[in-house]
Amino acid sequence: MTDAAAYHDEDALGKSYDWRLMRRLLGYVRPYGWLVAASLVLLMLDGLLQLVGPLLTQRVIDVALPNHDAAMATRAAVLFAASLGAAFLAQFGDTMFTSLLGQRVMRDLRDDLFAHLQRLPIRFFDRTPVGRLVTRTTADVESLNELFTAGVVAGLGDLFTLAAIGVMMIITDWRLALAAFGVIPFVYLTSHLFQRAVRTSYRDIRTRLARINAFLQERITGMRILQLFGMERPDAAEFERLNARHLDAHLRSIVYYAVYFPAIEVLTTVALASLIVASAHRVQFGVLTVGTVAAFLQLVRRFFQPLQDLSDKFNTLQQAMAASERIFDLLDEPEALGGAGGEAAPTLEGARSATIAFEDVWFSYDAPGTPESELRWVLKGVSFEARPGQTLALVGHTGAGKTTIVNLLLRYYEPQRGRITVNGVDTRRIPTDTLRSLIGYVQQDIFLFAGDVAGNIRLSSRLSDAEVARAAARVGADRIIRRFPDGYAHPLGERGGSVSVGERQLLSFARAIAADPAVLVLDEATSAVDSEIEADIQRALAELMAGRTTIAIAHRLSTIVDADEILVLHHGQVVERGAHRALMARRGLYERLYRLQAGGGDPAHGGSERLPASGVLG
């Protein structure tokens, strides 16, 4: 088994029953207690109706037939038909109520899970595979649906039916009851062995299904690379191997069921045979009536049916306990700190300008609780201030800490030392929704949601169609949108896959501008647009940046030559800072990076570099 496969394996099943977990599950059932009550009433009614047939059979054989009473036999037939109709209605109502209960509990659980996922810190998603989270909100929740629709409530009904039939058998004739009950220990042993085997089989099935899901997710996401390197045939062979193992696991479970149900049927037949043997001599001597024996034969058949069902319901309970343990482990994950708000927080709501300051910030991606002496610092004592109307550029080699600064500003992570302020207020005192509403972020790796163009530009803001169109026009995106068959209603594929990279980047820019933020954060924002579109964006930015704070992450240094201040990062430290010409004059790291990219000299040093139209996009 590969490491990747093991990474996506299901966790081992926990206890077959855990009252702590069941108590939490009952919290989701409590609002729908009337459904449980109604279902239990119908199940008990159905259990009592199971006694009608045997009682009528005894009455007809022992009384109606010897006395040639056709009217009594007719009344018994009518009553039996009525009991069957009532049993049908009771079972129909029970199925409807338990299904409605399961669906509503699933809806509430999925709502809570998704809402909780949205509040979890980014660190959690860094260490957790997406496939596992999808499984929690789909397959695991579905297991709980089976618990309510065919598990706990139905199991209580089976217990009541067993009790009712057992009491009826003892009252009717305790000797015959003991003869029938003699095979119960063997039924228990068979069911116990079946439960153990099926429990292992179920886990094997889920593990192999998890590996198939992980394999599919990775291959579908990387389909371009798969086809580029001609990996279709070996990957098809690997998928066939995974699929065959999944089939084998299912076949093993089928074998267990194929053995179990006939075994229970054999034991039921043995019970019936014991009943006949035990009653034969008593009937012969007139101590026992034929009607009583006939009634017992029906009661025994009805007695072993719920006993057999209980074993299967116990397996459902085991699966539900394992699923609920995984679900509640996810719900118990600590949420990201949203900020206390404090007195100063309301003053930032809807702010049109913001001063950003980093004050001796140290940060490591290591897990919380790691001893400080063992931390691998990504940022080391970073300090700067970005004021409204100014542009601050971040440059440096890959891994220098540029994107980490943005992640800290957006509070995806918290620094271990130092603090970050907005207009003098520590970001830890600002609610995250307020903080992020001040920032417009254009990433190099654009993410668009499946939906229409207008919805992706509008996103979290409540903008009218006219305002969306104006935002698109400010960056020149309207010209591209007009070429779409449905304009602003044009549907986008998953991650915006139905449009080009340049078009996705332009739509992302329109999305940032539509929010009219106080702070612009640009991460190589024009890397995938052509020179004509870039010129349009530069003109729009010149207007938008007036009076606002701009932080640009630059990979192409030629795009930030007009920045008010440039921070040069190296191994998490600010090693140089200043304007472009001042940094070039120092002949330090920035000057070396710039010449590597430009391939020419700087005018300040007598060179003849070819600079593009001035702009501040990084």
C-alpha positions as CSV (number, residue, x, y, z in Angstrom):
1,M,0.0,0.0,0.0
2,T,1.4,3.4,-1.0
3,D,1.8,6.2,1.5
4,A,-0.8,8.2,-0.4
5,A,-3.3,5.4,0.0
6,A,-2.6,5.1,3.7
7,Y,-3.1,8.9,4.0
8,H,-6.7,8.6,2.8
9,D,-7.5,5.4,4.8
10,E,-10.5,5.4,7.1
11,D,-9.8,5.6,10.8
12,A,-10.3,2.4,12.8
13,L,-13.8,1.8,14.1
14,G,-14.3,2.7,17.8
15,K,-16.7,1.3,20.3
16,S,-19.8,-0.5,19.0
17,Y,-21.7,1.8,21.4
18,D,-20.7,5.0,23.1
19,W,-23.3,6.8,25.2
20,R,-21.4,10.1,25.0
21,L,-21.7,10.1,21.2
22,M,-25.3,8.9,21.4
23,R,-26.2,11.8,23.7
24,R,-24.8,14.3,21.3
25,L,-26.7,12.6,18.4
26,L,-29.9,12.8,20.5
27,G,-29.3,16.6,20.6
28,Y,-30.0,16.7,16.9
29,V,-33.1,14.4,17.3
30,R,-34.6,16.4,20.2
31,P,-36.3,19.0,17.9
32,Y,-38.1,16.2,16.1
33,G,-39.2,14.2,19.2
34,W,-42.7,14.1,17.9
35,L,-41.5,12.1,14.9
36,V,-39.8,9.6,17.2
37,A,-42.9,9.3,19.4
38,A,-45.2,8.8,16.4
39,S,-42.9,6.2,14.9
40,L,-42.6,4.3,18.2
41,V,-46.4,4.2,18.6
42,L,-46.8,2.8,15.1
43,L,-44.1,0.2,15.7
44,M,-45.8,-1.0,18.9
45,L,-49.1,-1.1,17.1
46,D,-47.5,-3.2,14.3
47,G,-46.0,-5.5,17.0
48,L,-49.4,-6.1,18.6
49,L,-51.0,-6.7,15.2
50,Q,-48.4,-9.5,14.7
51,L,-50.4,-11.4,17.4
52,V,-53.7,-11.2,15.6
53,G,-53.0,-13.9,13.0
54,P,-51.9,-16.6,15.4
55,L,-54.8,-15.9,17.8
56,L,-57.4,-16.1,15.0
57,T,-55.8,-19.3,13.7
58,Q,-56.1,-20.9,17.1
59,R,-59.7,-19.8,17.4
60,V,-60.7,-21.0,13.9
61,I,-59.0,-24.5,14.2
62,D,-60.2,-25.2,17.8
63,V,-63.7,-23.7,17.7
64,A,-65.0,-22.8,14.2
65,L,-63.9,-25.9,12.4
66,P,-65.1,-28.5,15.0
67,N,-68.5,-26.7,15.3
68,H,-68.8,-26.2,11.5
69,D,-69.3,-22.4,12.3
70,A,-68.8,-20.8,8.9
71,A,-69.8,-17.4,10.2
72,M,-67.0,-17.5,12.9
73,A,-64.5,-18.5,10.2
74,T,-65.7,-15.6,8.0
75,R,-65.5,-13.1,10.8
76,A,-61.9,-14.3,11.5
77,A,-60.9,-13.9,7.9
78,V,-62.3,-10.4,7.9
79,L,-60.5,-9.5,11.1
80,F,-57.3,-11.0,9.8
81,A,-57.6,-8.9,6.6
82,A,-58.3,-5.8,8.6
83,S,-55.2,-6.5,10.8
84,L,-53.1,-6.8,7.6
85,G,-54.4,-3.5,6.4
86,A,-53.8,-1.8,9.7
87,A,-50.2,-3.4,9.8
88,F,-49.6,-2.0,6.3
89,L,-50.7,1.5,7.4
90,A,-48.6,1.3,10.5
91,Q,-45.5,0.2,8.6
92,F,-46.1,2.9,6.0
93,G,-46.4,5.6,8.6
94,D,-43.3,4.3,10.5
95,T,-41.3,4.4,7.3
96,M,-42.4,7.9,6.5
97,F,-41.7,9.3,10.0
98,T,-38.3,7.6,10.4
99,S,-37.2,8.7,6.9
100,L,-38.3,12.2,7.6
101,L,-36.4,12.1,10.9
102,G,-33.2,10.8,9.3
103,Q,-33.4,13.4,6.5
104,R,-33.9,16.3,8.9
105,V,-31.1,15.2,11.2
106,M,-28.8,14.8,8.2
107,R,-29.7,18.3,7.0
108,D,-29.0,19.9,10.4
109,L,-25.7,18.0,10.7
110,R,-24.5,18.9,7.3
111,D,-25.4,22.6,7.9
112,D,-23.4,22.5,11.2
113,L,-20.5,20.8,9.6
114,F,-20.2,23.2,6.6
115,A,-20.7,26.2,8.9
116,H,-17.9,24.9,11.2
117,L,-15.6,24.1,8.3
118,Q,-15.9,27.8,7.2
119,R,-14.7,28.9,10.7
120,L,-11.7,26.6,11.0
121,P,-8.2,28.0,10.7
122,I,-6.2,27.6,7.5
123,R,-3.7,25.5,9.4
124,F,-6.4,22.8,9.7
125,F,-6.8,22.6,5.9
126,D,-3.1,22.5,5.4
127,R,-2.9,19.2,7.2
128,T,-6.3,17.6,6.2
129,P,-7.0,16.1,2.8
130,V,-10.1,17.4,1.0
131,G,-11.4,13.9,0.3
132,R,-11.6,13.1,4.0
133,L,-13.6,16.3,4.7
134,V,-16.0,15.5,1.8
135,T,-16.4,12.0,3.3
136,R,-17.3,13.4,6.7
137,T,-20.1,15.6,5.2
138,T,-21.5,12.9,2.8
139,A,-20.8,9.2,3.6
140,D,-20.5,9.6,7.3
141,V,-23.6,11.7,7.7
142,E,-25.4,9.2,5.4
143,S,-24.5,6.4,7.9
144,L,-26.3,8.3,10.6
145,N,-29.4,8.5,8.4
146,E,-29.4,4.7,8.3
147,L,-29.2,4.7,12.1
148,F,-32.4,6.6,12.4
149,T,-34.3,5.2,9.4
150,A,-33.4,1.5,9.9
151,G,-31.5,1.4,13.2
152,V,-32.4,2.7,16.6
153,V,-36.1,3.4,16.3
154,A,-36.8,0.2,14.2
155,G,-34.7,-1.7,16.7
156,L,-36.9,-0.5,19.6
157,G,-39.8,-1.7,17.6
158,D,-38.2,-5.1,17.1
159,L,-37.6,-5.4,20.9
160,F,-41.2,-4.6,21.6
161,T,-42.4,-7.2,19.1
162,L,-40.1,-9.8,20.6
163,A,-41.4,-9.0,24.1
164,A,-45.0,-9.1,23.0
165,I,-44.6,-12.4,21.1
166,G,-42.5,-13.9,23.9
167,V,-45.1,-13.0,26.5
168,M,-47.9,-14.3,24.3
169,M,-46.1,-17.6,23.8
170,I,-45.5,-18.1,27.6
171,I,-49.1,-17.3,28.4
172,T,-50.4,-19.6,25.8
173,D,-48.2,-22.6,26.8
174,W,-44.9,-22.2,28.7
175,R,-43.7,-25.7,27.8
176,L,-43.9,-25.1,24.1
177,A,-42.3,-21.7,24.6
178,L,-39.3,-23.3,26.3
179,A,-39.0,-25.7,23.5
180,A,-38.9,-22.9,21.0
181,F,-36.5,-20.8,23.0
182,G,-34.0,-23.6,23.2
183,V,-32.2,-22.5,20.0
184,I,-31.8,-18.8,21.1
185,P,-28.3,-19.4,22.5
186,F,-27.2,-20.7,19.0
187,V,-28.9,-17.8,17.3
188,Y,-26.9,-15.4,19.6
189,L,-23.6,-17.2,18.9
190,T,-24.3,-17.1,15.1
191,S,-25.2,-13.4,15.2
192,H,-22.1,-12.6,17.3
193,L,-19.8,-14.3,14.9
194,F,-21.6,-12.6,12.0
195,Q,-21.3,-9.1,13.6
196,R,-17.5,-9.5,14.1
197,A,-17.0,-10.6,10.5
198,V,-19.2,-8.0,8.9
199,R,-17.7,-5.2,11.1
200,T,-14.2,-6.0,9.7
201,S,-15.7,-6.3,6.2
202,Y,-17.4,-3.0,6.4
203,R,-14.2,-1.2,7.4
204,D,-12.3,-2.9,4.6
205,I,-15.0,-1.7,2.1
206,R,-14.8,1.9,3.4
207,T,-11.0,1.8,3.3
208,R,-10.8,0.6,-0.2
209,L,-13.5,3.1,-1.3
210,A,-11.5,5.9,0.3
211,R,-8.5,4.8,-1.8
212,I,-10.6,4.9,-5.0
213,N,-11.9,8.4,-4.1
214,A,-8.4,9.7,-3.4
215,F,-7.1,8.2,-6.6
216,L,-9.9,9.6,-8.7
217,Q,-9.7,13.1,-7.1
218,E,-6.0,13.3,-7.8
219,R,-6.1,12.0,-11.4
220,I,-9.1,14.1,-12.4
221,T,-7.5,17.2,-11.0
222,G,-4.2,16.4,-12.8
223,M,-5.8,15.1,-16.1
224,R,-3.7,17.5,-18.2
225,I,-0.5,16.2,-16.8
226,L,-1.7,12.6,-17.0
227,Q,-2.4,13.0,-20.7
228,L,0.7,15.0,-21.4
229,F,3.0,12.3,-20.0
230,G,1.0,9.4,-21.5
231,M,0.0,7.9,-18.2
232,E,-3.5,6.7,-19.3
233,R,-2.6,3.0,-19.5
234,P,-0.6,2.6,-16.3
235,D,-3.2,4.7,-14.3
236,A,-6.0,2.7,-15.8
237,A,-4.3,-0.5,-14.6
238,E,-3.8,1.0,-11.1
239,F,-7.5,2.0,-11.0
240,E,-8.5,-1.5,-12.1
241,R,-6.4,-2.9,-9.2
242,L,-8.0,-0.6,-6.7
243,N,-11.5,-1.3,-8.1
244,A,-10.9,-5.1,-8.0
245,R,-9.8,-4.9,-4.3
246,H,-13.0,-3.0,-3.5
247,L,-15.0,-5.6,-5.3
248,D,-13.3,-8.4,-3.3
249,A,-14.1,-6.7,-0.1
250,H,-17.8,-6.4,-1.1
251,L,-17.8,-10.1,-2.2
252,R,-16.5,-11.1,1.3
253,S,-19.4,-9.2,2.9
254,I,-21.8,-10.9,0.6
255,V,-20.5,-14.3,1.6
256,Y,-21.0,-13.5,5.3
257,Y,-24.6,-12.5,4.6
258,A,-25.1,-15.6,2.4
259,V,-24.0,-17.8,5.3
260,Y,-25.8,-15.9,8.1
261,F,-29.4,-15.7,6.8
262,P,-29.6,-19.4,5.8
263,A,-28.0,-20.3,9.2
264,I,-30.8,-18.3,11.0
265,E,-33.3,-20.0,8.8
266,V,-32.0,-23.4,9.7
267,L,-32.2,-22.5,13.4
268,T,-35.7,-21.3,13.0
269,T,-36.6,-24.6,11.3
270,V,-35.0,-26.5,14.2
271,A,-37.1,-24.4,16.6
272,L,-40.2,-25.4,14.6
273,A,-39.2,-29.0,14.6
274,S,-38.6,-28.9,18.4
275,L,-42.1,-27.4,18.8
276,I,-43.7,-30.2,16.8
277,V,-41.9,-32.9,18.6
278,A,-42.7,-31.4,22.0
279,S,-46.4,-31.0,21.2
280,A,-47.0,-34.3,19.4
281,H,-47.6,-36.6,22.4
282,R,-49.6,-33.9,24.2
283,V,-51.9,-33.5,21.2
284,Q,-52.3,-37.2,21.0
285,F,-53.5,-37.4,24.6
286,G,-55.8,-34.3,24.2
287,V,-53.8,-32.2,26.6
288,L,-53.0,-29.7,23.8
289,T,-55.2,-28.6,20.9
290,V,-54.1,-28.5,17.3
291,G,-55.1,-24.8,17.1
292,T,-52.6,-24.0,19.9
293,V,-49.8,-25.8,18.0
294,A,-50.7,-24.0,14.7
295,A,-50.7,-20.6,16.6
296,F,-47.3,-21.5,18.1
297,L,-45.9,-22.3,14.7
298,Q,-46.9,-18.8,13.5
299,L,-45.6,-17.1,16.7
300,V,-42.2,-18.8,16.4
301,R,-41.8,-17.7,12.8
302,R,-42.7,-14.1,13.8
303,F,-40.4,-14.3,16.9
304,F,-37.2,-15.1,15.0
305,Q,-37.7,-12.5,12.2
306,P,-37.1,-9.4,14.5
307,L,-34.3,-11.4,16.3
308,Q,-32.6,-11.8,12.9
309,D,-33.2,-8.2,12.1
310,L,-31.7,-7.0,15.4
311,S,-28.3,-8.4,14.4
312,D,-28.3,-6.4,11.2
313,K,-29.4,-3.3,13.1
314,F,-26.5,-3.8,15.5
315,N,-24.1,-3.6,12.6
316,T,-25.8,-0.3,11.5
317,L,-25.3,0.9,15.1
318,Q,-21.6,0.1,14.9
319,Q,-21.2,2.0,11.6
320,A,-23.1,4.9,13.0
321,M,-21.0,5.1,16.1
322,A,-17.8,5.1,14.0
323,A,-19.3,7.8,11.7
324,S,-20.5,9.9,14.6
325,E,-17.1,9.7,16.2
326,R,-15.4,11.1,13.1
327,I,-18.1,13.7,12.6
328,F,-17.9,15.0,16.2
329,D,-14.1,14.9,16.1
330,L,-14.4,17.4,13.2
331,L,-17.0,19.5,15.0
332,D,-14.7,19.6,18.0
333,E,-11.8,21.1,16.0
334,P,-11.0,24.5,17.5
335,E,-12.3,27.4,15.4
336,A,-10.2,30.3,14.2
337,L,-10.2,33.2,16.6
338,G,-12.4,35.9,15.1
339,G,-11.1,38.8,17.1
340,A,-12.7,40.3,20.2
341,G,-13.8,43.4,18.5
342,G,-13.2,45.8,21.3
343,E,-14.1,49.5,21.4
344,A,-12.1,50.4,18.4
345,A,-13.4,47.8,16.0
346,P,-16.7,49.6,15.1
347,T,-14.6,52.6,13.8
348,L,-13.1,50.4,11.1
349,E,-16.4,49.3,9.7
350,G,-16.6,50.6,6.1
351,A,-13.3,52.5,6.4
352,R,-12.2,54.1,3.2
353,S,-8.5,54.3,4.2
354,A,-6.2,52.3,6.4
355,T,-2.7,52.4,7.6
356,I,-1.1,48.9,7.9
357,A,1.8,48.4,10.3
358,F,3.9,45.3,11.1
359,E,5.7,45.7,14.4
360,D,8.6,43.2,15.0
361,V,6.6,40.3,13.6
362,W,8.0,36.8,13.9
363,F,6.1,33.8,12.4
364,S,6.5,30.1,11.9
365,Y,4.2,27.6,10.2
366,D,5.1,24.9,12.8
367,A,2.1,23.5,14.8
368,P,0.9,25.5,17.9
369,G,2.6,24.2,21.0
370,T,6.0,23.6,19.4
371,P,8.7,24.8,21.7
372,E,10.1,28.2,20.6
373,S,13.6,26.8,20.4
374,E,12.4,24.4,17.8
375,L,10.4,26.8,15.6
376,R,11.5,27.3,12.0
377,W,11.0,31.0,11.5
378,V,9.5,32.1,8.2
379,L,9.5,35.8,9.2
380,K,12.0,37.2,11.6
381,G,11.4,40.6,13.1
382,V,9.6,42.2,10.1
383,S,8.5,45.8,10.6
384,F,7.0,48.3,8.2
385,E,4.2,50.7,7.7
386,A,2.0,51.2,4.6
387,R,0.0,54.4,4.6
388,P,-3.1,55.5,2.5
389,G,-2.1,56.7,-0.9
390,Q,1.2,54.8,-0.8
391,T,2.3,51.7,-2.5
392,L,4.5,49.2,-0.6
393,A,6.1,46.4,-2.7
394,L,7.4,43.1,-1.4
395,V,10.2,41.4,-3.4
396,G,12.6,38.5,-2.8
397,H,13.4,35.0,-3.8
398,T,10.8,32.3,-3.6
399,G,10.3,31.3,0.0
400,A,11.5,34.7,1.3
401,G,8.2,35.3,3.2
402,K,6.2,37.6,0.8
403,T,3.0,35.6,0.7
404,T,3.3,34.9,4.4
405,I,3.0,38.6,5.2
406,V,-0.3,38.7,3.3
407,N,-1.5,35.6,5.1
408,L,-0.8,37.2,8.4
409,L,-2.5,40.5,7.3
410,L,-5.6,38.5,6.4
411,R,-5.4,36.6,9.7
412,Y,-5.2,33.2,8.1
413,Y,-2.5,32.7,10.7
414,E,-1.4,34.5,13.8
415,P,2.2,35.7,14.5
416,Q,4.1,34.1,17.4
417,R,5.7,37.5,18.3
418,G,5.0,41.1,17.5
419,R,1.7,42.6,16.3
420,I,0.0,43.8,13.2
421,T,-2.2,46.9,13.3
422,V,-4.8,48.6,11.1
423,N,-5.2,52.3,11.9
424,G,-3.4,51.6,15.2
425,V,-5.8,48.8,16.2
426,D,-4.3,45.3,16.8
427,T,-5.8,43.0,14.2
428,R,-6.4,40.5,17.0
429,R,-9.0,42.9,18.4
430,I,-10.8,43.3,15.0
431,P,-13.4,40.8,13.9
432,T,-12.1,38.9,11.0
433,D,-15.1,39.7,8.8
434,T,-14.5,43.5,9.4
435,L,-10.8,43.2,8.8
436,R,-11.1,41.2,5.5
437,S,-13.9,43.5,4.3
438,L,-11.2,46.3,4.2
439,I,-8.9,44.3,1.9
440,G,-9.2,43.6,-1.8
441,Y,-6.9,40.7,-2.7
442,V,-5.9,39.7,-6.2
443,Q,-4.0,36.4,-6.2
444,Q,-1.8,35.0,-8.9
445,D,-3.5,31.6,-8.6
446,I,-7.1,32.7,-9.3
447,F,-10.0,30.8,-7.9
448,L,-13.4,31.3,-9.5
449,F,-16.5,29.5,-8.3
450,A,-18.9,27.5,-10.5
451,G,-21.7,30.0,-11.3
452,D,-22.2,33.0,-13.5
453,V,-19.8,35.8,-14.2
454,A,-21.9,38.4,-12.2
455,G,-22.0,36.2,-9.2
456,N,-18.2,35.8,-9.1
457,I,-17.7,39.5,-9.4
458,R,-20.3,40.3,-6.8
459,L,-19.3,37.4,-4.5
460,S,-19.8,38.5,-0.8
461,S,-20.9,42.1,-1.5
462,R,-24.5,43.1,-2.1
463,L,-24.0,45.0,-5.4
464,S,-26.6,45.7,-8.0
465,D,-26.2,44.5,-11.6
466,A,-25.3,48.1,-12.6
467,E,-22.6,48.3,-9.9
468,V,-21.1,44.9,-11.1
469,A,-21.0,46.2,-14.7
470,R,-19.3,49.4,-13.6
471,A,-16.6,47.4,-11.7
472,A,-16.0,45.2,-14.7
473,A,-15.8,48.3,-17.0
474,R,-13.2,50.0,-14.7
475,V,-10.7,47.2,-15.4
476,G,-11.7,46.6,-19.0
477,A,-13.3,43.2,-18.2
478,D,-16.6,44.3,-19.8
479,R,-15.1,43.9,-23.3
480,I,-14.3,40.2,-22.6
481,I,-17.7,39.6,-20.8
482,R,-19.6,41.0,-23.8
483,R,-18.0,38.3,-26.0
484,F,-19.5,35.6,-23.7
485,P,-22.8,34.1,-25.2
486,D,-24.8,35.0,-22.1
487,G,-22.8,38.1,-21.0
488,Y,-22.8,38.5,-17.2
489,A,-25.1,35.4,-16.9
490,H,-22.5,33.3,-18.7
491,P,-21.9,30.1,-16.6
492,L,-18.3,29.4,-15.4
493,G,-17.0,25.8,-15.0
494,E,-15.4,24.5,-11.8
495,R,-12.6,26.8,-10.7
496,G,-13.4,29.0,-13.8
497,G,-12.1,26.3,-16.1
498,S,-14.3,27.3,-19.0
499,V,-12.4,30.6,-19.5
500,S,-8.7,31.3,-20.2
501,V,-6.2,32.1,-17.4
502,G,-6.0,35.7,-18.5
503,E,-9.8,36.1,-18.4
504,R,-9.9,34.5,-14.9
505,Q,-7.4,37.0,-13.7
506,L,-9.2,39.9,-15.1
507,L,-12.5,38.8,-13.5
508,S,-10.7,38.4,-10.2
509,F,-9.5,42.0,-10.6
510,A,-13.1,43.2,-11.2
511,R,-14.1,41.2,-8.1
512,A,-11.5,43.0,-5.9
513,I,-12.4,46.5,-7.3
514,A,-16.2,45.9,-6.9
515,A,-15.7,45.7,-3.1
516,D,-14.1,49.2,-3.2
517,P,-11.6,48.2,-0.5
518,A,-9.5,50.4,1.7
519,V,-6.4,48.2,1.1
520,L,-5.3,46.6,-2.2
521,V,-3.1,43.5,-2.0
522,L,-1.8,42.4,-5.4
523,D,0.1,39.2,-6.0
524,E,1.6,39.4,-9.5
525,A,-1.8,40.5,-10.6
526,T,-1.1,40.9,-14.3
527,S,1.0,37.9,-14.9
528,A,-1.5,36.3,-17.2
529,V,-3.0,39.2,-19.1
530,D,-1.7,40.7,-22.3
531,S,-0.1,44.1,-22.6
532,E,-3.3,45.8,-23.8
533,I,-5.4,44.6,-20.9
534,E,-2.6,45.4,-18.5
535,A,-2.6,49.0,-19.7
536,D,-6.3,49.2,-19.0
537,I,-5.8,47.8,-15.5
538,Q,-3.0,50.2,-14.8
539,R,-5.2,53.1,-15.7
540,A,-8.0,51.8,-13.5
541,L,-5.5,51.2,-10.6
542,A,-4.2,54.8,-10.8
543,E,-7.7,55.9,-10.0
544,L,-8.5,53.2,-7.5
545,M,-5.2,53.6,-5.6
546,A,-5.7,57.3,-4.9
547,G,-6.0,57.6,-1.1
548,R,-5.8,53.9,-0.6
549,T,-3.1,51.6,0.7
550,T,-1.5,49.2,-1.8
551,I,0.7,46.2,-1.0
552,A,2.1,44.5,-4.1
553,I,4.0,41.2,-4.1
554,A,6.3,41.5,-7.1
555,H,7.9,38.7,-9.0
556,R,8.6,40.9,-12.1
557,L,10.6,43.7,-10.5
558,S,10.0,45.9,-13.5
559,T,6.4,46.3,-12.4
560,I,7.1,48.0,-9.1
561,V,9.7,50.7,-10.1
562,D,7.3,53.4,-9.1
563,A,6.4,52.0,-5.7
564,D,6.8,54.4,-2.8
565,E,8.8,51.8,-0.8
566,I,10.2,48.4,-1.7
567,L,11.0,45.8,1.0
568,V,13.6,43.3,0.0
569,L,13.0,40.0,1.9
570,H,15.7,37.3,2.3
571,H,15.1,34.3,4.5
572,G,12.2,36.0,6.3
573,Q,14.1,39.2,7.1
574,V,13.9,42.7,5.6
575,V,17.4,43.2,4.3
576,E,16.9,46.3,2.3
577,R,14.2,48.9,2.0
578,G,13.7,52.1,-0.1
579,A,12.6,53.4,-3.5
580,H,13.7,51.8,-6.7
581,R,16.5,54.2,-7.5
582,A,17.9,54.3,-4.0
583,L,18.0,50.5,-3.9
584,M,19.7,50.3,-7.2
585,A,22.3,52.9,-6.0
586,R,23.1,50.6,-3.0
587,R,24.2,47.8,-5.3
588,G,22.8,45.2,-2.9
589,L,20.5,42.2,-3.2
590,Y,17.8,44.2,-5.0
591,E,20.2,45.5,-7.6
592,R,21.4,42.0,-8.4
593,L,17.8,40.6,-8.6
594,Y,16.8,43.5,-10.9
595,R,19.7,43.0,-13.3
596,L,19.1,39.3,-13.5
597,Q,15.6,40.0,-14.7
598,A,16.1,43.2,-16.8
599,G,19.3,42.0,-18.5
600,G,20.6,45.6,-18.7
601,G,21.8,48.6,-16.7
602,D,19.9,51.2,-14.8
603,P,19.7,54.8,-16.0
604,A,21.0,55.9,-12.7
605,H,24.3,54.1,-13.5
606,G,24.6,55.0,-17.1
607,G,22.8,51.8,-18.3
608,S,20.3,51.5,-21.1
609,E,17.5,49.3,-19.7
610,R,14.2,48.9,-21.5
611,L,11.5,49.6,-18.9
612,P,7.8,48.9,-19.7
613,A,5.1,51.5,-19.1
614,S,5.2,52.5,-15.4
615,G,2.9,50.6,-13.1
616,V,2.6,49.1,-9.7
617,L,1.4,45.6,-10.1
618,G,3.1,42.7,-8.4
